[in-house]
Amino acid sequence: MLVPKIEKTIGIEVYATRSSGIGGIIRQNIDDFIVEEVLVDGSKAETKKGKNYIAHEVLGTSAVRNDHLLCVLVKRNWDTLIALRNIARQLGIKTNQIQTAGIKDAKAVTAQHISIDGVSMKDVQKVHIKDIEILPIGYLYNRLSSYYLLGNSFQITIRSVNHQKSIIQRRITETVQELQAIGGVPNFFGHQRFGTARPITHLTGKAIIKGNLRKAAMTYLAKPSPYEHPESRQARKQLKDTQDFKQAFKDFPQQLRYERLMLEHLVKKSNDFAGAFRKLPIKLRELFIQACQSYLFNRFLSRRVELDLPLNAAEVGDYVVSVEHSGLPMVGIYKTVGAETRKEVNEAINNGKMRLAIPLTGFRQRPSQGLQGEIEKQVLDEEDVSPQDFKAVALPETSERGTLRTAITSLNNFSVNQIVQDSTNPPKQAVRLSFMLLRASYATVLLRELIKPRNMTKEGF
């Protein structure tokens, strides 16, 4: 089954299922994509709980020195990093005083936990930003981090589905059964990791690790995309043609905030590309390198699927990681499978105690061995990238040691809640789904298997 060209640019080259898709559009309306964060202790951030958080869930009423205020952040159609920057500005604090357990989708309604240092509940209640609500819960002894995140619960509406209800239900059932047969959803990194309308984050990261900061900056600033706003596309094209940072700073639309921060610096110091990148938040700088890792991982996983190697069983030379009772993989507890341990390991995989893992390339992470190791070597050679490149000498603060990532992620509590006439696109159908995925997994990767999209951008990915 053919994969859209734009997916191949981010390393996703295959489908894991052979069933026909239902088609349709995601995110046609903001309320079609609802994400609610779940912590390892079972706490769930809810989009509609509102002030009840304050009434019933306050853990303490006064901050102790070095305590961290825990809140629920509900946002609508906001990029997480930009939302945090605006919150910090209103509170009069630095952005790094706000911690999250994970970054959520921008074009969505999302609820997540955040912790804020150095503020009181009364301070937070004075924050007023359109389509953002911050609900204080209590105080923590430690900063919030991804360590506390279990996963995310999703409520998704797929619109403009041009099939009868019985066909829609049958195709969804067939796809989910295929996924269950391979042990879950292939754990690709989704479009959000690379930029949906302009998937260039990994290209920027590759240029950084190869030490070419001019190329990295011009990729980020001046590589246009046919899918972005015409005004932005024209400004990028003009910069690409003229290399005129001063004019570009005048031309770039205000909503391109991060690009304008870099351009403002380059107007003053036209060859200081390291300095320009350091005008960006550290999380964004790190994301460039992580996106490069993600692209390589997608290619490793795609090639494994193409070669019909299993995702829910290990071959000699594969990595496997242990799994917690919660279902979360423990990537720090791993082993390489040998001929003498393969049977035992695969029994553990079948019992849910272990899971196949593939490297996220980094300067400390060794590649797989066996057939999977051959895949990784071939892809790295094709991309002209080595693990040592991830020391990122040109921007050392973004260096990545590497780690492991599971090849599949479990699909939990999947349900087709409704198939009804689509009020936005009559007489077509709207399909309402709900499910839960573990942290660092992408709902859009499941949705692409269900929809089998042809035009990723028009269909909301």
N, C-alpha and C positions, 0 to 999 in steps of 0.2 A: 504494500500500500504506500502510495507516494506521500512524502512528508513535504510541507510547504518550504520554499526556499529560505524564508526568513528564519525558520527553525534550524536549518542546517548551519546558518551563520553563527548560531550559539552552541553548536555541537550536538544538537538532538537530531539524529539522522534516521530514526526508526520509530515505529509503534511497537509496543509489547503485545498488543492484542490484534486479532485479525477480524473481529466482528465489525459490521457496518456501523458508522456513526449516526447520531440523530440529527446532526447539523445544529444550527441555531446561533444565537448571539449571547455572550455574557457581558455584564456591566453596561447594558443599554441604559439602565437607570442606576443611580448610586446605590439605592436600597436593594438592588439585585445581588449585591456581594457584601455579606455581613460576616465579620470575623470577630470571634470572642475568645480571648486568651484563657488558657487553663494552666494553673501552676501545679507543681508536683504534689502539693498538699491537698489538691482538689479545688482550691479557690478558683472561681471563674469570674472574669470581668464581663459584665453584661451591658449591652448597648441600651437597654430600656429600664434598667433598675433605678437610675436616677438618684434622688436624694435619700432613698432608703439605705444607701451605703452609709451615710453619715448617721442616720437614726439608729442603725442596728449593728454596725460592724466596727465602730471605733475601738481600737485596742488601747488607746491611751489618750489623755487630753493635754498633756504637756510634754514638750520635748526635753530629753536629757542630753547633755553635751555629747556630741558625736552620734546621736541618733539620726535616723533617716526617715522622713515622712513618706509613708506609703499611700499612693493615690491610685484611683482608676481614671485613666484618660480615655474619653470617648471622643472620637474625631470623625468628621464626615468630609470626604474628598480632600484630605490633607496628606501630603508627604510627611512621614514621621519626623525626619531630621529638621524640616522647615517648621513643623509644628512646635518641636522642642525649642528651637531657636526663638520663636515668637513668645513662647511661655517664659523662657528665661529672661527675655527682654522686659516683659511686664513685671516680673518678680525682681528685677534688678540684680540678677545673679549671672554667673557664667553658665554656658550650655553644659559644660562637663559636670556641673552639680546635679544634673538630672540623669538618672540611669533607667534603662529599660531592660526587659528580659528578651525582647525581640523587636525587630522592625516590622511594621504591618503594611499591608497594601495601601496605596495612595487613593486609587479610584474605588473607594469602598466606604462602608460604615464599620468602624473598628472600635473595639474596647480592649484595653490592655492595662497592665499594671506599670507604674513608674515609681521610682523613689526620688525624693528631692532633698538635698542637703541644705541646712541653714535657713529653713523657712518654717513658719507656723501654719496651722490649719487656717487661721484667719487670713494670713497672707494669700494662701492659695484660693480662698473663697472670693477674693477681690479680683482675680484674673477674669477678664471678659474678652474673649476672642470669638468671632463668628464661627459657628460650626465646631467649636471645641468646648468640651466640658471636663473639668477636673474635680474629682470627688474624693476628698480625703478619707482614709480609712483608719490609720493609726501610725505607730512608729515601729521601725525595724532596728535591730542592732547592727545589721550588715546591709551594705548597698545591694540593691537588686541587680541581678545578672542573669544570663542565660542558664546558669546552673539551676535556677528555680523554675524554669519553664518546662512544662510537660508537652504542651502542644497547643493547637488552635481548633476551635469548633467553628464550622462553616455552615451558613445558610445561603444557598445559591439559587438564583432563578435564571434558567436558560430560556431566552425568549426567541420568538420567530422560528419555532420548530415546525417544519412543513410536512408532518406525518400524522397519521391517525394515532390515537392513544395506544391502541394495542401494539402497533409497530414500535412506538417509542418505548413502551414498557419492555417489550421483548428484546430490543437492541441493548437497552441499559442492562437488563438482566444477563444477557450473553456476555457483555463486556466485563461486568463485575465478576461473573463466574470465571472468566479467563484470568482476570487479575488474581482472584483467590487461588487459582490453580498454580500460579507462579509464586505465590506467597505474599502478594501485596502489590503496591504501585511502584513502578521503576522510579528510583530516587533521583531523577534528573533535577538539576537546578532550573527553575522556570524563568520566564522572560523578565520578571521583575529584577532579577539579579544582574541583567545586562542592559536594561533600558528597553522599554516596550516599543515606543515609537522610533527610537534611535539606538539600536543595540550595539553600542561602541565601548561600553565600560571595560570589557575584557581586552579590547584592542589597545585601549589606553594603558591598561595594566601590563600588557605584554611589552609595549614600548618602554615603560618604566623599568621593568626588570632587565630589559636588554640595554639599559643605560642611555637611551635616546630620549631625553626629556623634551626636546623641541618637538619631536614627532609625537610624543605622548600628549603634549599640550595642544598641538594643532589637530590631533585626532579628536580630543575632547571638545575643543572650541570650534573647529572649522570643518568637521566632516558632516555634511548635510545629510538629511534623510528625506525621502519622498513622503514619509508618513507623519512628519512633524508639521507644525503650523507654518504656513507660507512665509510669514514675516521672519520667523526664526531661520528657516531654510535659506532665505535670501541673504540674511545677515552673515550666516556661516559661509555661504558661497563667496560673498564679497571679501571676507577676511581671507579665505583660502587663496583667492586670486591676487589680493593686494598685499597681504601680510602687514596691514596697517592697523596696529593695535589701538591707536588713538581714535581713528575713525570707527573701528569696531565697537569701542566703548560707547560711542554716541549711537551707533546703529542697533546694538543688541537690545532686544525688548527687556523691560524691567523684570519680567517673570523669570528670565534666565539669570537668577541671582548668583549662582556659583560661578558661572562663566564670567559675569561682570566683575566679581571679586578678583578673579585671575587677570582679567584685562586691565583693571585699574592699576594693578601692580606692574603689569608689563608696559603700560604707558610710561611709567617712571623708569623701569629697568627692563629694557626690551630683551635682554639675553638671560635674565635671571628666572629660568623656568622652574627651578627648585623652589625659589621664593614664591613664585606664583602658585604652585601647588600647595605650598604651606599656608596660603590664605584660606584654603578649604578646611572644613572640619576634619579632624584626624580619622573619624569613622569613614568619611567619604574617600579619603586617601587610601585607607586600608582596603576599602571596597574594590578599588581598581585592581589590586593584586589578587584579592579573593575571587573576583570575577574571572581573572585569567585562570586561576586554579579550577574554578567551576566549569569553564569551557573545556579544559582538558579532561576533567572528570566526565562530563557529558559525552565526550568523544570516546573515552575508555569504555563507558557503559554501553554506548550505541554499538561499538564494535563487538562487544561481548554478545549482545542480543543478535546482531547480524550473523555471528558465527554459531548461533544456536547453543551457546554455552549456558548452563542453568544459572538462575538468579537465586533459587532457593535450595541450592546444594553446592558444595565446594568441590573443586578440582585440586589436584596436587599442585602446590605452589600458591594457592589463593590465601588471602588473609581472611580470618573470621574474628568476630568480636563477641564478647559476652553480652547478655541482655539482662537488664534489671527486671524485677517483678512488675514494674510499671509498664514494661515494654520498651523503655528507652535503651538504646545501645550504649555500651560502655567502651568507647573507642580506645581508652587507655589500657584495657584488658583484652589483649589480642594474641593470636598465634598464627603461624604459617602452617598450612596443612601439608603433612607428609603422606607418603604412600601407606605407612603403617598406622596413621591416625585418621585417615580419611573416613573410614566407616564410622568410627566413634563420633567424629565431628558432625557428620551428616545426621546421625541420630539426635545429637544435641540441637541441630538446626530444626529438624522435624518436631522436636519437643518445645521449640520456642526459646531455648536457652542460649543459642548462638545465632549469628547472622553473617552472611557473606559480606565482605567489605572490600572497597577499592580505594586506593590512595588519592588524597588531595595532595598534589605534588608540592613539595617544599624542600628546603635545603637540608632538613634533618630526616625526612621521610624516605625510607627505602622503597623501591618499587616492588610489586608482586613478583613472584617467580612463576615458573611453568607457562601455560598458555596465556594467562592473563598478563604475566610479565612481558611476553612477546608483544601483546597488543599495546601495552604502555610504551614500550621502547619504540615501536613503529610510529605511534602517534607523536611522541616527543621529537623523533627525528623529522617527521613531516612538518612539524611546527617550528623546528629549529629552536627548541627550548630545552634547557637542562635543569635538574633540581637545584643546582648551585646558583642559577640565575635568580632564584627567589630570595637571595640575600639582599637584593634590591639596593645595590651599592649607591645608586644615584639618590635614592630616598630611603635611607636605612630604617627609618621609623615604620616603614610599611612592610618590612621583611616578613616572610611567612615560613615557619619551620615545616609545615605540612602536618597532616594527620590522616585518619581513615574516615570513610563515610560508607554507610551501608548501601548495598546495591538496590535494595527495595525498602519500602517503608510500609508499615501496616495500615490498612484501611479499617477504621473503627466506626461503628454505629451508622453505617451507610443506610440511607432511607430515601425512597422516592415519596415525598410527602403529598404532592399534588400534580396532576396534569390537567390543566384548565385552559380555556380559551384565553389567548393573550390579548389583554385589553389595549396594549400598546401597538400590537400588530395583528388586528383581526383580519381573517378568521384563523390565523395560525395558533399554535399551542405554546403555552408557557409551562415549563417543568421546574418544580421546586424540589430541591435536594437538600439533605443535611448529612454531614459526616464530620469525623474528627481525624486529624492527622497529627502525628508527633512533630515536635519542634524541628525546624530546619527543613521541613518538607513543604511542597508547593501544591496548593489546590489546583492551579492551572495545569499541572502535569496529569492529574486525574481527569480533569475536564477535557483535555485534548484527546484522551483515549475514548471518552464517551461521545464527543462531538465529531472527531476526525475533521478538523477545520480545513478549509481550502484557502481562505484569506485571513490570516491571523489578526491583522490590524483591524479590519472591518468587523471581525467577529468578536472583538473585545479583549483579545489576549495581550 
